[in-house]
Amino acid sequence: MGLLRYTIWRCLQAIPVLVGILTITFFLTNAIPGDPVSIMLGPTPSAELVEQVQTRYGLDRPLHERYFNYMIGVAQGDLGHSIYYDVPVLTKIIERLPVTAYLVFSAFAFALLTAIPLGVVSAERRNEPVDHVSRVVALIGVSTPSFWIGLLLIIVFAYQLGVLPATGLFLPWADPANVRGAATQFDVVVESFRRLLMPMVALGTLQMASITRIERSSMVDSLQNEYVKLARAYGVDERTVVWRHAFKPAQLPVITIVGLGLSTALGGAVLIETVFEINGMGRLIIQAINNQDYPLVMGTTFMLGALYLVGVIITDISYAYIDPRVSYGEK
């Protein structure tokens, strides 16, 4: 019951944060110089046509009135109507969000599967050559921009070696009829993974490096605890000591960095999707900003902010499952 109450409380706390995101995004978007109607209709539209478009999208109303109408619409599940695409904003988000989620979660999976074993081995063999190599790799990963890694991967594996495609990404369950050269669903899965490989590595390298450093530091501390020394004194196998006694308590800082790293990954997806020409949420935001599509900018920003808040809440809740010493209101 304590965990349930805490979950409900954290969800209620997210509401004013989302309202703040909507408010800041609304006023900053409307402060952008330029006119979306001019971009939509061209440089010399007729006054009558401009008036019709402004009336249709509510651009002729005062700013405060547009703000309150927009907030009421969001509360009812309406994120507005895209000026440039002439479709509901929610429709474009539903169309693009799965690709971004596929990329971001794959990047996190790559980061966790490489960083956790690397950090554990580095802590277990501290100050040995393996540890030095691990620390150098983590330092390079933290210091290198993800878009530069993406460009480097394209140059090497797409243009020099020609083994991986440089652009595009689709979901593994896409229709084979819509994928060039795919005869079966298995062909779609294989081609999807080939197109995912480079952007996944480019986006996940920063997360991998950060998690490796935190994992190593946390495991070093955990291996110095008294219960670990006691287990060694009783002759427990070293592998059992590391993975059963020291590993689990060391994961709380890792969970924290994974939850906070979601914002970095979502921000990095904007650049990675641009570099690899992936039609996801990141590229949609860039297109919306270039076209001054106010409802689309606000809707995509709100959705990414909501995803980040969900990630933070899940991170907080997962503490209790990792460490039984953590409680949420129970005595």
Contacts in CASP RR format, 6 or more apart in sequence:
PFRMAT RR
TARGET T0000
AUTHOR 0000-0000-0000
METHOD contacts of the structure
MODEL  1
MGLLRYTIWRCLQAIPVLVGILTITFFLTNAIPGDPVSIMLGPTPSAELV
EQVQTRYGLDRPLHERYFNYMIGVAQGDLGHSIYYDVPVLTKIIERLPVT
AYLVFSAFAFALLTAIPLGVVSAERRNEPVDHVSRVVALIGVSTPSFWIG
LLLIIVFAYQLGVLPATGLFLPWADPANVRGAATQFDVVVESFRRLLMPM
VALGTLQMASITRIERSSMVDSLQNEYVKLARAYGVDERTVVWRHAFKPA
QLPVITIVGLGLSTALGGAVLIETVFEINGMGRLIIQAINNQDYPLVMGT
TFMLGALYLVGVIITDISYAYIDPRVSYGEK
1 330 0 8 1.000
2 327 0 8 1.000
2 328 0 8 1.000
2 329 0 8 1.000
2 330 0 8 1.000
3 317 0 8 1.000
3 320 0 8 1.000
3 328 0 8 1.000
5 328 0 8 1.000
5 329 0 8 1.000
6 316 0 8 1.000
6 317 0 8 1.000
6 328 0 8 1.000
6 329 0 8 1.000
7 313 0 8 1.000
7 317 0 8 1.000
10 313 0 8 1.000
10 316 0 8 1.000
10 317 0 8 1.000
11 313 0 8 1.000
14 309 0 8 1.000
14 313 0 8 1.000
17 309 0 8 1.000
18 302 0 8 1.000
18 305 0 8 1.000
18 306 0 8 1.000
18 309 0 8 1.000
19 71 0 8 1.000
21 301 0 8 1.000
21 302 0 8 1.000
21 305 0 8 1.000
22 70 0 8 1.000
22 71 0 8 1.000
22 74 0 8 1.000
22 298 0 8 1.000
22 302 0 8 1.000
23 67 0 8 1.000
25 297 0 8 1.000
25 298 0 8 1.000
25 299 0 8 1.000
25 301 0 8 1.000
25 302 0 8 1.000
26 67 0 8 1.000
26 70 0 8 1.000
26 298 0 8 1.000
27 63 0 8 1.000
27 67 0 8 1.000
29 294 0 8 1.000
29 297 0 8 1.000
29 298 0 8 1.000
30 63 0 8 1.000
30 66 0 8 1.000
30 294 0 8 1.000
32 289 0 8 1.000
32 292 0 8 1.000
34 292 0 8 1.000
35 292 0 8 1.000
36 59 0 8 1.000
36 83 0 8 1.000
36 84 0 8 1.000
36 291 0 8 1.000
36 292 0 8 1.000
36 293 0 8 1.000
36 294 0 8 1.000
37 45 0 8 1.000
37 50 0 8 1.000
37 53 0 8 1.000
37 54 0 8 1.000
37 59 0 8 1.000
37 83 0 8 1.000
38 45 0 8 1.000
39 84 0 8 1.000
39 291 0 8 1.000
39 292 0 8 1.000
40 53 0 8 1.000
40 83 0 8 1.000
40 84 0 8 1.000
40 291 0 8 1.000
41 49 0 8 1.000
41 50 0 8 1.000
41 53 0 8 1.000
51 60 0 8 1.000
53 59 0 8 1.000
54 60 0 8 1.000
57 81 0 8 1.000
57 83 0 8 1.000
57 295 0 8 1.000
58 66 0 8 1.000
59 66 0 8 1.000
61 69 0 8 1.000
70 80 0 8 1.000
70 295 0 8 1.000
70 298 0 8 1.000
73 79 0 8 1.000
73 80 0 8 1.000
74 302 0 8 1.000
77 90 0 8 1.000
78 88 0 8 1.000
78 90 0 8 1.000
79 88 0 8 1.000
79 89 0 8 1.000
79 90 0 8 1.000
79 93 0 8 1.000
79 295 0 8 1.000
79 298 0 8 1.000
79 299 0 8 1.000
79 302 0 8 1.000
79 303 0 8 1.000
80 88 0 8 1.000
80 89 0 8 1.000
80 90 0 8 1.000
80 295 0 8 1.000
80 299 0 8 1.000
81 87 0 8 1.000
81 88 0 8 1.000
81 89 0 8 1.000
81 295 0 8 1.000
82 88 0 8 1.000
82 89 0 8 1.000
82 92 0 8 1.000
82 288 0 8 1.000
82 293 0 8 1.000
82 295 0 8 1.000
82 296 0 8 1.000
83 291 0 8 1.000
83 292 0 8 1.000
83 293 0 8 1.000
83 294 0 8 1.000
83 295 0 8 1.000
83 296 0 8 1.000
84 287 0 8 1.000
84 288 0 8 1.000
84 291 0 8 1.000
84 293 0 8 1.000
84 296 0 8 1.000
85 92 0 8 1.000
85 293 0 8 1.000
85 296 0 8 1.000
89 295 0 8 1.000
89 296 0 8 1.000
89 298 0 8 1.000
89 299 0 8 1.000
89 300 0 8 1.000
92 284 0 8 1.000
92 296 0 8 1.000
93 281 0 8 1.000
93 284 0 8 1.000
93 299 0 8 1.000
93 300 0 8 1.000
93 303 0 8 1.000
96 279 0 8 1.000
96 280 0 8 1.000
96 281 0 8 1.000
96 282 0 8 1.000
96 283 0 8 1.000
96 284 0 8 1.000
97 280 0 8 1.000
97 281 0 8 1.000
97 303 0 8 1.000
98 171 0 8 1.000
99 169 0 8 1.000
99 170 0 8 1.000
99 171 0 8 1.000
99 278 0 8 1.000
99 279 0 8 1.000
99 280 0 8 1.000
99 281 0 8 1.000
100 266 0 8 1.000
100 269 0 8 1.000
100 273 0 8 1.000
100 280 0 8 1.000
100 281 0 8 1.000
100 282 0 8 1.000
102 169 0 8 1.000
102 171 0 8 1.000
102 196 0 8 1.000
103 169 0 8 1.000
103 196 0 8 1.000
103 199 0 8 1.000
103 200 0 8 1.000
103 203 0 8 1.000
103 269 0 8 1.000
103 272 0 8 1.000
103 273 0 8 1.000
103 278 0 8 1.000
103 280 0 8 1.000
104 203 0 8 1.000
104 262 0 8 1.000
104 265 0 8 1.000
104 266 0 8 1.000
104 269 0 8 1.000
106 196 0 8 1.000
106 200 0 8 1.000
107 199 0 8 1.000
107 200 0 8 1.000
107 203 0 8 1.000
107 204 0 8 1.000
107 207 0 8 1.000
107 265 0 8 1.000
108 204 0 8 1.000
108 207 0 8 1.000
108 258 0 8 1.000
108 262 0 8 1.000
108 265 0 8 1.000
110 200 0 8 1.000
110 201 0 8 1.000
110 204 0 8 1.000
110 208 0 8 1.000
111 204 0 8 1.000
111 205 0 8 1.000
111 207 0 8 1.000
111 208 0 8 1.000
111 211 0 8 1.000
112 211 0 8 1.000
112 258 0 8 1.000
114 208 0 8 1.000
114 212 0 8 1.000
115 207 0 8 1.000
115 208 0 8 1.000
115 209 0 8 1.000
115 210 0 8 1.000
115 211 0 8 1.000
115 212 0 8 1.000
115 215 0 8 1.000
116 211 0 8 1.000
116 215 0 8 1.000
116 254 0 8 1.000
118 134 0 8 1.000
118 137 0 8 1.000
118 138 0 8 1.000
118 212 0 8 1.000
118 215 0 8 1.000
119 134 0 8 1.000
119 212 0 8 1.000
119 215 0 8 1.000
119 216 0 8 1.000
119 219 0 8 1.000
120 215 0 8 1.000
120 216 0 8 1.000
120 219 0 8 1.000
120 242 0 8 1.000
120 243 0 8 1.000
120 247 0 8 1.000
121 130 0 8 1.000
121 134 0 8 1.000
122 130 0 8 1.000
122 131 0 8 1.000
122 134 0 8 1.000
122 135 0 8 1.000
122 212 0 8 1.000
122 215 0 8 1.000
122 216 0 8 1.000
122 219 0 8 1.000
123 131 0 8 1.000
123 215 0 8 1.000
123 216 0 8 1.000
123 217 0 8 1.000
123 219 0 8 1.000
123 220 0 8 1.000
123 223 0 8 1.000
124 219 0 8 1.000
124 223 0 8 1.000
124 238 0 8 1.000
124 242 0 8 1.000
125 131 0 8 1.000
126 220 0 8 1.000
131 216 0 8 1.000
134 212 0 8 1.000
134 216 0 8 1.000
135 213 0 8 1.000
135 216 0 8 1.000
137 209 0 8 1.000
137 212 0 8 1.000
138 208 0 8 1.000
138 209 0 8 1.000
138 210 0 8 1.000
138 212 0 8 1.000
138 213 0 8 1.000
138 216 0 8 1.000
139 209 0 8 1.000
140 209 0 8 1.000
141 205 0 8 1.000
141 206 0 8 1.000
141 208 0 8 1.000
141 209 0 8 1.000
142 206 0 8 1.000
142 209 0 8 1.000
142 210 0 8 1.000
142 213 0 8 1.000
144 205 0 8 1.000
144 206 0 8 1.000
145 271 0 8 1.000
146 202 0 8 1.000
146 203 0 8 1.000
146 204 0 8 1.000
146 205 0 8 1.000
146 206 0 8 1.000
146 268 0 8 1.000
146 271 0 8 1.000
146 272 0 8 1.000
147 202 0 8 1.000
147 268 0 8 1.000
147 271 0 8 1.000
147 272 0 8 1.000
147 274 0 8 1.000
147 275 0 8 1.000
149 201 0 8 1.000
149 202 0 8 1.000
149 205 0 8 1.000
150 198 0 8 1.000
150 199 0 8 1.000
150 201 0 8 1.000
150 202 0 8 1.000
150 272 0 8 1.000
150 275 0 8 1.000
150 276 0 8 1.000
151 275 0 8 1.000
153 164 0 8 1.000
153 198 0 8 1.000
153 201 0 8 1.000
153 202 0 8 1.000
154 166 0 8 1.000
154 198 0 8 1.000
154 275 0 8 1.000
154 276 0 8 1.000
157 163 0 8 1.000
157 164 0 8 1.000
157 198 0 8 1.000
158 164 0 8 1.000
158 165 0 8 1.000
158 166 0 8 1.000
158 198 0 8 1.000
159 166 0 8 1.000
164 194 0 8 1.000
164 195 0 8 1.000
164 197 0 8 1.000
164 198 0 8 1.000
165 194 0 8 1.000
165 195 0 8 1.000
166 198 0 8 1.000
166 276 0 8 1.000
167 276 0 8 1.000
167 277 0 8 1.000
167 278 0 8 1.000
168 195 0 8 1.000
168 276 0 8 1.000
168 277 0 8 1.000
168 278 0 8 1.000
168 279 0 8 1.000
169 192 0 8 1.000
169 195 0 8 1.000
169 196 0 8 1.000
169 199 0 8 1.000
169 276 0 8 1.000
169 278 0 8 1.000
169 279 0 8 1.000
170 178 0 8 1.000
170 179 0 8 1.000
170 188 0 8 1.000
170 191 0 8 1.000
170 192 0 8 1.000
170 195 0 8 1.000
171 192 0 8 1.000
172 188 0 8 1.000
172 189 0 8 1.000
172 192 0 8 1.000
172 193 0 8 1.000
173 185 0 8 1.000
173 188 0 8 1.000
174 188 0 8 1.000
174 192 0 8 1.000
175 188 0 8 1.000
176 182 0 8 1.000
176 183 0 8 1.000
176 184 0 8 1.000
176 185 0 8 1.000
176 187 0 8 1.000
176 188 0 8 1.000
179 187 0 8 1.000
179 188 0 8 1.000
179 191 0 8 1.000
181 187 0 8 1.000
181 191 0 8 1.000
182 188 0 8 1.000
182 191 0 8 1.000
198 276 0 8 1.000
199 272 0 8 1.000
199 273 0 8 1.000
199 275 0 8 1.000
199 276 0 8 1.000
199 278 0 8 1.000
202 272 0 8 1.000
202 275 0 8 1.000
202 276 0 8 1.000
203 265 0 8 1.000
203 268 0 8 1.000
203 269 0 8 1.000
203 272 0 8 1.000
204 265 0 8 1.000
206 264 0 8 1.000
207 258 0 8 1.000
207 261 0 8 1.000
207 264 0 8 1.000
207 265 0 8 1.000
210 257 0 8 1.000
210 261 0 8 1.000
211 254 0 8 1.000
211 257 0 8 1.000
211 258 0 8 1.000
214 253 0 8 1.000
214 254 0 8 1.000
214 257 0 8 1.000
215 250 0 8 1.000
215 254 0 8 1.000
217 253 0 8 1.000
218 250 0 8 1.000
218 251 0 8 1.000
218 252 0 8 1.000
218 253 0 8 1.000
218 254 0 8 1.000
219 242 0 8 1.000
219 246 0 8 1.000
219 247 0 8 1.000
219 250 0 8 1.000
221 250 0 8 1.000
222 228 0 8 1.000
222 246 0 8 1.000
222 247 0 8 1.000
222 249 0 8 1.000
222 250 0 8 1.000
223 242 0 8 1.000
223 246 0 8 1.000
225 246 0 8 1.000
225 249 0 8 1.000
227 245 0 8 1.000
228 241 0 8 1.000
228 245 0 8 1.000
228 246 0 8 1.000
231 240 0 8 1.000
231 241 0 8 1.000
231 245 0 8 1.000
232 238 0 8 1.000
232 241 0 8 1.000
236 245 0 8 1.000
248 322 0 8 1.000
248 323 0 8 1.000
249 323 0 8 1.000
251 322 0 8 1.000
252 319 0 8 1.000
252 322 0 8 1.000
252 323 0 8 1.000
252 326 0 8 1.000
255 315 0 8 1.000
255 318 0 8 1.000
255 319 0 8 1.000
255 322 0 8 1.000
256 315 0 8 1.000
258 315 0 8 1.000
259 311 0 8 1.000
259 312 0 8 1.000
259 314 0 8 1.000
259 315 0 8 1.000
260 312 0 8 1.000
260 315 0 8 1.000
262 307 0 8 1.000
262 308 0 8 1.000
262 311 0 8 1.000
262 312 0 8 1.000
263 308 0 8 1.000
266 304 0 8 1.000
266 305 0 8 1.000
266 307 0 8 1.000
266 308 0 8 1.000
267 282 0 8 1.000
267 304 0 8 1.000
269 280 0 8 1.000
269 281 0 8 1.000
269 282 0 8 1.000
270 282 0 8 1.000
270 283 0 8 1.000
270 285 0 8 1.000
270 286 0 8 1.000
272 278 0 8 1.000
273 279 0 8 1.000
273 280 0 8 1.000
273 281 0 8 1.000
273 282 0 8 1.000
273 283 0 8 1.000
274 282 0 8 1.000
274 283 0 8 1.000
274 286 0 8 1.000
277 283 0 8 1.000
281 300 0 8 1.000
281 303 0 8 1.000
281 304 0 8 1.000
282 300 0 8 1.000
284 296 0 8 1.000
284 300 0 8 1.000
285 297 0 8 1.000
285 300 0 8 1.000
285 301 0 8 1.000
285 304 0 8 1.000
287 293 0 8 1.000
288 296 0 8 1.000
288 297 0 8 1.000
288 300 0 8 1.000
289 297 0 8 1.000
319 326 0 8 1.000
320 326 0 8 1.000
320 327 0 8 1.000
320 328 0 8 1.000
END
